[in-house]
Amino acid sequence: MNLKVTMPLPPPALRGNSRVHWSEKHRVNKAYMELAWVTLREERFRHPGLEVSCPWPAVAIIYTGYYSSKPLDHDGLIIGMKPFMDALVALEVITDDSPKIVRQLTALYGGQDERGMERVEVEIREIRAGG
């Protein structure tokens, strides 16, 4: 089973080279995680069978970034999406965000969006036993 959602780009405070105060980073992290939680929860309601099949024993997560100007480095995108992965755990889509569960974590460049709609399209793919 797959799950696809669209999120805004992670705020600069969540990226690896951020130099914001820890309290500001905590505030931004909490807000982005709450947005991820709501987005994922809405998507789960659209797929009733998802509730039954979760938590998934193993997953592959693919982040595809779309930018209006200079793209983020792949590592900056992955670091910035940590609150999203925390929301996956909070909603029990996965039991943990360790490599044992998240077997593949990929960042892709989706291109420039001429409309200026910067976003991250996230695909979570269930990896079944033997897969």
C-alpha positions as a printed Julia matrix, in Angstrom:
131×3 Matrix{Float64}:
   0.0     0.0     0.0
   1.17    3.55   -0.7
   0.37    6.88    0.89
   0.96   10.22   -0.88
   0.73   13.7     0.63
   1.9    17.2    -0.28
   3.58   19.41    2.3
   5.06   22.9     2.15
   8.85   23.01    2.13
  10.26   22.7     5.64
  10.94   26.14    7.13
  14.57   27.36    7.17
  14.74   26.94   10.97
  14.46   23.16   10.52
  17.22   22.74    7.98
  20.67   21.49    8.88
  22.54   24.78    8.54
  20.06   26.81   10.61
  21.48   28.94   13.39
  18.25   29.85   15.17
  17.84   29.77   18.93
  16.8    26.34   20.24
  13.44   27.67   21.49
  12.56   29.07   18.06
  13.59   25.81   16.41
  11.42   23.9    18.89
   8.43   26.15   18.14
   8.83   25.78   14.36
   9.41   22.02   14.68
   6.2    21.62   16.69
   4.17   23.67   14.19
   5.48   21.71   11.18
   4.85   18.4    12.94
   1.27   19.45   13.73
   0.75   20.39   10.07
   2.15   17.01    9.01
  -0.09   15.26   11.55
  -3.23   16.98   10.22
  -2.23   16.34    6.59
  -1.53   12.66    7.22
  -4.69   12.23    9.3
  -6.84   13.67    6.49
  -5.19   11.33    3.99
  -5.81    8.31    6.23
  -9.52    9.19    6.33
  -9.57    9.08    2.52
  -8.23    5.49    2.59
 -10.24    3.46    5.14
  -8.17    0.3     4.59
  -5.07    2.15    5.76
  -6.21    2.13    9.39
  -6.36   -1.67    9.34
  -2.96   -2.2     7.71
  -0.99    0.16    9.99
   1.53    0.19   11.46
   3.56   -0.88    8.47
   6.5    -3.13    9.33
   8.86   -1.4     6.87
   8.62    1.55    4.48
  10.39    3.48    1.77
   9.93    7.26    1.91
  10.47    9.43   -1.14
  10.59   13.24   -0.84
  10.27   15.11   -4.15
  10.99   18.83   -3.8
   9.58   21.48   -6.13
  11.11   24.94   -5.95
  10.48   28.44   -7.28
  14.12   29.47   -6.97
  17.28   27.77   -5.72
  16.56   24.18   -4.62
  17.5    22.83   -1.21
  20.35   20.38   -0.94
  19.0    16.86   -0.56
  20.43   16.53    2.95
  18.79   19.82    3.98
  15.43   18.57    2.73
  15.75   15.26    4.57
  16.81   16.97    7.83
  13.95   19.46    7.51
  11.41   16.67    7.09
  12.21   15.08   10.47
   8.98   16.46   12.03
   7.07   14.74    9.21
   8.63   11.4    10.14
   7.79   12.07   13.79
   4.16   12.57   12.74
   4.23    9.19   10.94
   5.22    7.61   14.26
   2.67    9.62   16.27
  -0.12    8.46   13.94
   1.16    4.87   14.11
   1.73    4.59   10.35
   5.14    3.25   11.43
   6.31    2.22   14.9
   9.69    3.94   14.72
  11.73    6.06   12.3
  14.85    3.89   12.66
  16.57    2.31    9.63
  15.01   -1.02   10.62
  11.58    0.43    9.73
  12.47    3.22    7.28
  14.55    1.07    4.96
  14.85    3.64    2.18
  14.88    7.43    2.44
  15.21    9.27   -0.86
  15.22   12.95   -1.81
  14.49   13.84   -5.44
  14.57   17.09   -7.37
  11.14   17.59   -8.93
  12.09   20.75  -10.78
  11.18   24.41  -10.83
   7.54   25.31  -10.35
   6.78   28.33  -12.53
   3.72   29.15  -10.42
   5.92   29.54   -7.35
   4.26   26.67   -5.5
   7.18   25.36   -3.49
   6.32   22.02   -1.94
   7.44   18.53   -1.04
   5.48   15.63   -2.41
   5.92   12.7    -0.06
   5.31    9.09   -1.0
   5.37    6.41    1.68
   5.54    2.89    0.29
   4.9    -0.13    2.43
   7.61   -2.76    2.11
   6.09   -6.17    2.65
   7.94   -9.17    4.06
  10.42  -10.46    1.53
  10.37   -7.11   -0.32
